[in-house]
Every structure is written in C-alpha cells, then in structure tokens.
C-alpha cells in the first residue's frame, strides 16, 4: 500500500480519488468493510472514506477522516454523509461515483437535481 500512497499523494481529488478507492475495493474486497467507522483497529480493513484517505496519501486518522475526505472529494456535508453511511452498498457507491463524475452531486448540490427531488432516494430504494 505504501507504493500506492506515494504515487498518489494528494494528487487525486474528486471523482478520480473516489474511483481509485472503488477500484481498490473491487480488487481487494476483503480489505473493505463499510460498517467500520473509517479504519479497523488492526489496520487491515477500511470503509470507503478510510480507503480514500489512504489512497490520497494521508495518514489514517479516525478523527479527521470525514472532513479530509469530504474536502478531497469536493462534497457538501449531506452528500458526504450519504456516501460514507455504514449501510452503503458497492452498487450505491458506484452510482454516486457516476453522479459525481457527471457533476450532479458535489459542493452545494446536496444530491438534488433541478426539479427538486432527491436523486439519492432512487438508489436507496433500488430503482
């Protein structure tokens, strides 16, 4: 992991960082546990935001993880909270990455589209 962190140290942001974390999770599914708050005690498993923190080259730190990753991803607080929820599935995370890439979520959007409905609700309901 040290080589990955060195190569990406603070260079990945936004959708690119999110995609890198997703790619790592897909390649190493045993290292991901979304129900863990940030990082496991033994450092072998991490939630999505924990992996974003590590891949961005930051020191794993439970105290600062949410805010550091939220800023790196360029998300408003409600979208970041939705994305890092412990019940979030990989399918929902992939959907969010597509939305972030398309600019439909991020700072100031709060996950709402122009006609006023919460696009995250559809994914939460499996539609």
KEROBA-819884 format. One record per atom (N, C-alpha, C): residue in three letters; atom name; x, y, z; residue number from 1. Coordinates in pm, 1 decimal, always signed. Each point is the difference from the previous one (the first is absolute). Layout:
N
ALA  CA  X  Y  Z  NUM
...
***
This chain:
127
UNK  N  +81.3  -118.8  +0.0  1
UNK  CA  -81.3  +118.8  +0.0  1
UNK  C  +85.9  +125.4  +0.0  1
UNK  N  +118.9  -6.7  +56.3  2
UNK  CA  +85.4  +118.7  +6.8  2
UNK  C  +31.8  +53.7  -138.2  2
UNK  N  +23.3  -88.9  -96.6  3
UNK  CA  +30.9  +45.8  -135.6  3
UNK  C  -119.5  +73.3  -60.2  3
UNK  N  -119.4  -52.2  +21.4  4
UNK  CA  -120.2  +65.9  -52.0  4
UNK  C  -13.8  +138.8  +61.1  4
UNK  N  +17.0  +9.7  +130.3  5
UNK  CA  -13.1  +129.8  +66.6  5
UNK  C  +106.7  +97.0  -48.6  5
UNK  N  +120.9  -46.0  -20.4  6
UNK  CA  +106.5  +87.9  -47.9  6
UNK  C  -31.8  +52.5  -140.0  6
UNK  N  -51.5  -86.1  -85.9  7
UNK  CA  -28.8  +39.0  -137.4  7
UNK  C  -115.2  +99.4  -9.9  7
UNK  N  -90.9  -4.4  +93.5  8
UNK  CA  -120.8  +81.6  -10.3  8
UNK  C  -5.2  +110.8  +104.0  8
UNK  N  +104.6  +15.3  +78.4  9
UNK  CA  -2.0  +92.7  +113.5  9
UNK  C  -57.7  +135.5  -39.5  9
UNK  N  -122.0  +23.4  +47.1  10
UNK  CA  -70.9  +127.4  -16.6  10
UNK  C  -15.6  +45.0  -145.6  10
UNK  N  +15.3  -92.4  -93.1  11
UNK  CA  -20.9  +37.2  -140.1  11
UNK  C  -139.9  -36.6  -46.8  11
UNK  N  -58.2  -102.1  +59.0  12
UNK  CA  -135.0  -39.4  -37.5  12
UNK  C  -100.7  +77.7  +82.5  12
UNK  N  -100.0  +51.2  -68.8  13
UNK  CA  -108.7  +73.5  +65.3  13
UNK  C  -128.6  -30.8  -74.4  13
UNK  N  -109.6  +36.1  +58.4  14
UNK  CA  -129.7  -12.1  -65.9  14
UNK  C  -31.2  -141.4  -45.4  14
UNK  N  -61.9  -8.2  -116.3  15
UNK  CA  -43.2  -128.9  -53.3  15
UNK  C  +117.4  -94.3  -22.4  15
UNK  N  +118.2  +51.7  -36.0  16
UNK  CA  +116.2  -86.4  -22.7  16
UNK  C  +40.8  -72.2  +128.5  16
UNK  N  -3.7  +69.4  +112.4  17
UNK  CA  +31.9  -63.1  +128.5  17
UNK  C  -106.2  -103.3  +35.6  17
UNK  N  -125.4  +34.3  -17.3  18
UNK  CA  -107.9  -93.7  +30.3  18
UNK  C  +12.6  -125.0  -85.2  18
UNK  N  +26.3  +17.6  -128.1  19
UNK  CA  +15.6  -115.9  -89.7  19
UNK  C  +120.5  -85.6  +39.0  19
UNK  N  +110.4  +63.0  +40.7  20
UNK  CA  +118.1  -75.9  +41.7  20
UNK  C  -32.2  -84.3  +123.4  20
UNK  N  -75.2  +56.7  +93.8  21
UNK  CA  -39.5  -75.7  +118.9  21
UNK  C  -92.7  -115.2  -37.2  21
UNK  N  -94.5  +25.3  -87.8  22
UNK  CA  -91.3  -105.2  -45.6  22
UNK  C  +78.4  -110.4  -70.2  22
UNK  N  +92.0  +36.9  -87.1  23
UNK  CA  +82.1  -99.7  -70.2  23
UNK  C  +77.8  -85.8  +99.1  23
UNK  N  +52.8  +63.6  +104.3  24
UNK  CA  +73.1  -75.7  +101.9  24
UNK  C  -93.3  -95.9  +73.6  24
UNK  N  -117.8  +47.4  +34.2  25
UNK  CA  -97.7  -83.9  +69.8  25
UNK  C  -39.9  -119.2  -86.2  25
UNK  N  -21.1  +22.6  -128.4  26
UNK  CA  -37.5  -109.4  -90.0  26
UNK  C  +114.1  -100.9  -12.0  26
UNK  N  +123.0  +48.7  -8.8  27
UNK  CA  +116.4  -88.3  -13.4  27
UNK  C  +32.5  -73.1  +130.9  27
UNK  N  -35.9  +61.1  +113.4  28
UNK  CA  +32.3  -56.8  +131.9  28
UNK  C  -123.0  +6.1  +90.8  28
UNK  N  -103.9  -76.1  -32.6  29
UNK  CA  -125.6  +12.0  +75.8  29
UNK  C  +13.1  -32.9  +148.5  29
UNK  N  +94.8  -84.3  +38.0  30
UNK  CA  +16.6  -33.3  +141.1  30
UNK  C  +53.7  +117.1  +82.0  30
UNK  N  +52.3  +101.7  -67.6  31
UNK  CA  +54.6  +116.1  +70.7  31
UNK  C  -104.5  +108.4  +24.7  31
UNK  N  -122.6  -23.0  -45.6  32
UNK  CA  -106.4  +99.9  +11.9  32
UNK  C  -109.0  -49.5  +94.1  32
UNK  N  -36.8  +82.6  +92.6  33
UNK  CA  -114.1  -25.8  +86.3  33
UNK  C  -66.8  +134.2  +26.0  33
UNK  N  -109.3  +24.9  -67.2  34
UNK  CA  -67.0  +129.2  +10.1  34
UNK  C  -58.4  +24.2  +138.4  34
UNK  N  -20.1  -107.5  +76.9  35
UNK  CA  -57.0  +17.4  +133.6  35
UNK  C  +103.8  +47.0  +101.5  35
UNK  N  +126.6  -4.6  -36.4  36
UNK  CA  +105.5  +52.0  +87.2  36
UNK  C  -0.6  +152.0  -11.9  36
UNK  N  +14.0  +65.5  +111.2  37
UNK  CA  +10.7  +145.6  -5.0  37
UNK  C  +145.7  +33.7  -29.0  37
UNK  N  +27.3  +28.4  -125.2  38
UNK  CA  +128.2  +43.2  -55.9  38
UNK  C  +101.4  -113.3  -12.2  38
UNK  N  +61.0  -46.0  +111.1  39
UNK  CA  +109.1  -98.2  -6.7  39
UNK  C  -17.5  -104.0  +110.3  39
UNK  N  +29.8  -127.3  -32.6  40
UNK  CA  -6.7  -103.8  +103.3  40
UNK  C  +115.2  +18.0  +98.9  40
UNK  N  -17.2  -56.0  +117.0  41
UNK  CA  +103.2  +12.6  +104.5  41
UNK  C  +134.4  -54.7  -46.2  41
UNK  N  -1.4  -111.2  -74.6  42
UNK  CA  +126.7  -60.0  -43.3  42
UNK  C  +50.1  +56.0  -133.1  42
UNK  N  -74.7  +92.2  -59.3  43
UNK  CA  +43.7  +65.7  -122.6  43
UNK  C  -11.2  -83.0  -126.4  43
UNK  N  -74.0  -110.6  +5.5  44
UNK  CA  -11.0  -86.9  -118.0  44
UNK  C  -125.5  +26.5  -81.9  44
UNK  N  -97.4  +67.6  +58.4  45
UNK  CA  -123.3  +30.8  -71.3  45
UNK  C  -34.3  +146.9  +19.7  45
UNK  N  -66.4  +53.6  -103.4  46
UNK  CA  -36.1  +141.6  +1.6  46
UNK  C  -133.0  +16.1  -71.8  46
UNK  N  -75.8  +101.3  +38.6  47
UNK  CA  -120.7  +35.6  -73.8  47
UNK  C  +43.2  +79.6  -124.2  47
UNK  N  -94.5  +39.6  -79.6  48
UNK  CA  +30.8  +77.0  -120.5  48
UNK  C  +82.2  +124.6  +31.5  48
UNK  N  -42.7  +78.4  +97.8  49
UNK  CA  +72.6  +123.0  +33.5  49
UNK  C  +138.1  -32.0  +55.6  49
UNK  N  +12.5  -109.5  +73.2  50
UNK  CA  +131.1  -42.0  +47.9  50
UNK  C  +93.9  -28.3  -115.9  50
UNK  N  -51.0  -70.0  -101.5  51
UNK  CA  +83.5  -27.2  -118.3  51
UNK  C  +31.3  +128.2  -76.5  51
UNK  N  -94.1  +90.6  -9.2  52
UNK  CA  +28.7  +128.8  -65.4  52
UNK  C  +112.6  +72.7  +73.0  52
UNK  N  -4.2  -0.7  +131.8  53
UNK  CA  +103.3  +66.6  +78.5  53
UNK  C  +137.6  -62.5  -28.2  53
UNK  N  +7.3  -130.9  -0.8  54
UNK  CA  +126.5  -70.1  -23.7  54
UNK  C  +49.1  +22.2  -142.6  54
UNK  N  -87.5  -15.5  -98.4  55
UNK  CA  +39.1  +14.7  -140.5  55
UNK  C  +43.7  +142.4  -30.4  55
UNK  N  -57.3  +96.5  +71.4  56
UNK  CA  +41.2  +139.6  -18.7  56
UNK  C  +136.1  +27.9  +63.6  56
UNK  N  +54.1  -99.0  +70.9  57
UNK  CA  +131.3  +16.7  +60.1  57
UNK  C  -3.3  +61.5  +137.9  57
UNK  N  -118.2  +5.8  +58.7  58
UNK  CA  -12.1  +55.1  +134.8  58
UNK  C  +17.5  -110.9  +103.1  58
UNK  N  +44.2  +37.7  +115.2  59
UNK  CA  +13.8  -94.5  +110.5  59
UNK  C  -139.7  -43.8  +44.4  59
UNK  N  -24.7  -131.5  +13.5  60
UNK  CA  -130.4  -43.2  +50.3  60
UNK  C  -26.3  +63.9  +136.1  60
UNK  N  -110.5  +71.6  +9.5  61
UNK  CA  -28.7  +76.8  +119.7  61
UNK  C  -151.1  +6.9  +16.3  61
UNK  N  -49.9  -70.7  +99.0  62
UNK  CA  -144.2  -2.2  +22.4  62
UNK  C  -57.4  +136.7  +33.1  62
UNK  N  +76.8  +81.9  +69.1  63
UNK  CA  -50.4  +130.6  +43.2  63
UNK  C  -26.4  +95.3  -116.4  63
UNK  N  +80.7  -8.3  -104.7  64
UNK  CA  -9.8  +94.9  -111.1  64
UNK  C  -51.5  -61.3  -129.9  64
UNK  N  -27.6  -128.6  -0.2  65
UNK  CA  -31.5  -70.4  -124.5  65
UNK  C  -116.9  +63.4  -75.3  65
UNK  N  -112.7  +18.6  +65.4  66
UNK  CA  -117.8  +50.5  -69.5  66
UNK  C  +28.3  +133.8  -66.8  66
UNK  N  +53.0  +93.9  +75.9  67
UNK  CA  +20.5  +135.4  -54.2  67
UNK  C  +108.2  +1.6  -107.8  67
UNK  N  +109.0  -73.8  +20.3  68
UNK  CA  +106.4  -4.4  -101.3  68
UNK  C  -51.4  -56.9  -131.4  68
UNK  N  -69.9  -111.8  +7.9  69
UNK  CA  -49.9  -64.6  -122.5  69
UNK  C  -110.7  +82.9  -62.1  69
UNK  N  -87.1  +56.4  +79.5  70
UNK  CA  -106.4  +85.6  -54.6  70
UNK  C  +60.5  +112.3  -83.5  70
UNK  N  +103.1  +64.2  +53.3  71
UNK  CA  +65.3  +108.4  -72.9  71
UNK  C  +71.8  -50.4  -124.6  71
UNK  N  +69.1  -112.8  +10.7  72
UNK  CA  +70.1  -55.2  -116.9  72
UNK  C  -97.1  -38.4  -111.5  72
UNK  N  -115.2  -53.9  +38.3  73
UNK  CA  -98.6  -39.2  -100.8  73
UNK  C  -79.9  +119.7  -51.4  73
UNK  N  +5.8  +111.7  +70.4  74
UNK  CA  -74.1  +118.8  -41.7  74
UNK  C  -148.6  -12.6  +25.4  74
UNK  N  -36.8  -58.2  +114.2  75
UNK  CA  -140.4  -25.1  +30.2  75
UNK  C  -52.8  +92.4  +107.5  75
UNK  N  -128.5  +28.6  -6.8  76
UNK  CA  -67.9  +68.0  +109.1  76
UNK  C  -21.0  -103.4  +111.5  76
UNK  N  -28.1  +46.5  +118.8  77
UNK  CA  -13.9  -89.7  +114.8  77
UNK  C  -111.0  -104.3  -20.3  77
UNK  N  -119.1  +37.1  -47.9  78
UNK  CA  -103.9  -103.1  -17.0  78
UNK  C  +39.5  -109.2  -99.7  78
UNK  N  +63.0  +36.9  -111.4  79
UNK  CA  +41.2  -101.7  -96.5  79
UNK  C  +109.6  -89.4  +56.5  79
UNK  N  +94.9  +59.2  +72.8  80
UNK  CA  +106.8  -78.7  +61.4  80
UNK  C  -57.1  -96.0  +103.8  80
UNK  N  -94.6  +47.9  +80.4  81
UNK  CA  -62.1  -86.0  +101.1  81
UNK  C  -75.1  -115.2  -64.8  81
UNK  N  -68.9  +27.8  -110.1  82
UNK  CA  -71.6  -105.6  -72.1  82
UNK  C  +99.2  -104.1  -51.2  82
UNK  N  +108.4  +46.7  -60.0  83
UNK  CA  +96.5  -90.1  -62.5  83
UNK  C  +71.3  -87.8  +101.8  83
UNK  N  +30.5  +51.6  +116.7  84
UNK  CA  +78.2  -78.2  +96.8  84
UNK  C  -86.0  -77.5  +99.0  84
UNK  N  -130.6  +0.7  -17.3  85
UNK  CA  -88.1  -71.7  +93.1  85
UNK  C  +39.0  -147.7  +8.8  85
UNK  N  -6.1  -57.7  +119.1  86
UNK  CA  +45.0  -138.5  +18.1  86
UNK  C  -82.5  -104.7  -74.2  86
UNK  N  -121.4  +33.0  -39.8  87
UNK  CA  -83.0  -95.7  -73.6  87
UNK  C  +13.1  +16.0  -152.7  87
UNK  N  +87.9  +88.7  -45.4  88
UNK  CA  +14.1  +26.6  -142.6  88
UNK  C  +56.0  -123.5  -70.8  88
UNK  N  -60.0  -37.0  -111.9  89
UNK  CA  +45.9  -115.4  -78.4  89
UNK  C  +96.6  +46.0  -109.5  89
UNK  N  +73.2  -94.9  -54.3  90
UNK  CA  +90.9  +32.8  -109.4  90
UNK  C  -78.1  +50.5  -120.9  90
UNK  N  -117.1  -55.3  -24.5  91
UNK  CA  -85.0  +47.5  -110.5  91
UNK  C  -35.1  +148.0  +18.8  91
UNK  N  -36.8  +38.2  +120.0  92
UNK  CA  -33.6  +139.2  +28.0  92
UNK  C  +122.4  +90.8  -12.3  92
UNK  N  +114.2  -48.6  +45.3  93
UNK  CA  +124.0  +78.0  -10.0  93
UNK  C  +38.8  +20.5  -146.0  93
UNK  N  -14.7  -103.4  -81.3  94
UNK  CA  +28.9  +12.9  -143.9  94
UNK  C  -94.6  +99.8  -65.4  94
UNK  N  -127.8  -5.3  +36.0  95
UNK  CA  -96.3  +96.6  -52.6  95
UNK  C  +42.5  +142.0  +36.5  95
UNK  N  +39.8  +19.6  +126.2  96
UNK  CA  +41.2  +132.7  +45.1  96
UNK  C  +121.2  +47.7  -78.5  96
UNK  N  +95.0  -88.8  -25.4  97
UNK  CA  +119.2  +36.8  -77.8  97
UNK  C  -39.7  +49.1  -139.1  97
UNK  N  -97.1  -66.1  -61.1  98
UNK  CA  -49.4  +45.3  -130.9  98
UNK  C  -63.2  +138.5  +10.9  98
UNK  N  -76.5  +21.8  +105.7  99
UNK  CA  -64.2  +129.8  +21.1  99
UNK  C  +103.3  +109.6  +24.3  99
UNK  N  +104.6  -32.4  +77.5  100
UNK  CA  +105.6  +97.1  +27.8  100
UNK  C  +75.4  +34.2  -128.0  100
UNK  N  +29.5  -99.4  -80.3  101
UNK  CA  +69.1  +21.8  -127.4  101
UNK  C  -82.4  +90.6  -90.8  101
UNK  N  -131.1  -19.0  +1.2  102
UNK  CA  -89.9  +79.1  -84.4  102
UNK  C  -31.0  +137.5  +59.2  102
UNK  N  +47.5  +25.2  +122.5  103
UNK  CA  -24.2  +129.6  +62.7  103
UNK  C  -137.3  +15.3  +60.6  103
UNK  N  -69.2  -110.3  +23.1  104
UNK  CA  -134.3  +9.0  +57.0  104
UNK  C  -1.4  -6.3  +151.7  104
UNK  N  +113.4  -29.9  +61.3  105
UNK  CA  +15.9  +8.6  +144.8  105
UNK  C  +131.9  +70.0  +26.0  105
UNK  N  +13.3  +58.3  +116.1  106
UNK  CA  +122.3  +71.5  +34.8  106
UNK  C  -32.8  +118.9  +86.5  106
UNK  N  +92.4  +90.0  +11.7  107
UNK  CA  -18.5  +116.7  +86.0  107
UNK  C  -121.8  +79.6  -46.2  107
UNK  N  -93.0  +19.2  +90.0  108
UNK  CA  -116.1  +83.7  -26.9  108
UNK  C  -115.7  -69.5  -68.5  108
UNK  N  +18.1  -123.3  -47.0  109
UNK  CA  -111.8  -65.6  -68.5  109
UNK  C  -89.8  -73.6  +97.3  109
UNK  N  +56.6  -48.4  +108.9  110
UNK  CA  -74.6  -76.8  +100.3  110
UNK  C  -78.0  -115.0  -62.0  110
UNK  N  +48.0  -53.7  -112.2  111
UNK  CA  -64.1  -115.1  -60.1  111
UNK  C  -133.4  +27.8  -64.7  111
UNK  N  -31.8  +125.0  -20.0  112
UNK  CA  -128.2  +34.1  -60.5  112
UNK  C  +20.7  +40.0  -145.7  112
UNK  N  -91.5  -42.5  -83.5  113
UNK  CA  +2.8  +41.0  -139.8  113
UNK  C  -91.6  +119.8  -16.3  113
UNK  N  +3.6  +60.3  -116.4  114
UNK  CA  -71.4  +124.7  -23.8  114
UNK  C  -147.6  -2.6  +28.5  114
UNK  N  -65.7  -115.0  -17.8  115
UNK  CA  -144.2  -0.5  +22.2  115
UNK  C  -36.6  -29.7  +145.4  115
UNK  N  +100.5  -4.5  +89.1  116
UNK  CA  -28.7  +0.6  +142.0  116
UNK  C  -16.0  -133.3  +68.8  116
UNK  N  +24.7  -112.8  -65.3  117
UNK  CA  -8.5  -123.9  +74.9  117
UNK  C  +140.1  -52.3  +29.7  117
UNK  N  +9.1  -78.6  +102.3  118
UNK  CA  +127.8  -51.7  +45.9  118
UNK  C  +37.3  -121.0  -85.4  118
UNK  N  +102.7  +15.0  -82.3  119
UNK  CA  +41.1  -109.6  -88.1  119
UNK  C  +53.3  -117.6  +79.8  119
UNK  N  +48.5  +23.9  +120.2  120
UNK  CA  +51.4  -108.9  +82.8  120
UNK  C  -113.3  -91.8  +44.3  120
UNK  N  -121.1  +51.5  +12.4  121
UNK  CA  -112.3  -80.0  +45.4  121
UNK  C  -24.4  -118.1  -93.8  121
UNK  N  +13.0  +22.1  -130.5  122
UNK  CA  -20.4  -107.1  -95.9  122
UNK  C  +97.9  -114.0  +23.9  122
UNK  N  +125.2  +32.7  +25.7  123
UNK  CA  +100.2  -103.9  +24.5  123
UNK  C  -25.6  -68.1  +132.3  123
UNK  N  -38.2  +75.7  +102.8  124
UNK  CA  -30.4  -60.2  +128.9  124
UNK  C  -114.3  -101.9  -12.3  124
UNK  N  -93.7  +29.3  -88.3  125
UNK  CA  -115.5  -88.1  -19.9  125
UNK  C  +25.8  -108.4  -103.2  125
UNK  N  +119.7  +0.5  -60.4  126
UNK  CA  +34.3  -102.1  -97.3  126
UNK  C  -57.1  +22.6  -138.2  126
UNK  N  -46.8  +120.8  -30.1  127
UNK  CA  -54.8  +27.7  -133.6  127
UNK  C  +103.8  +60.1  -89.7  127
***
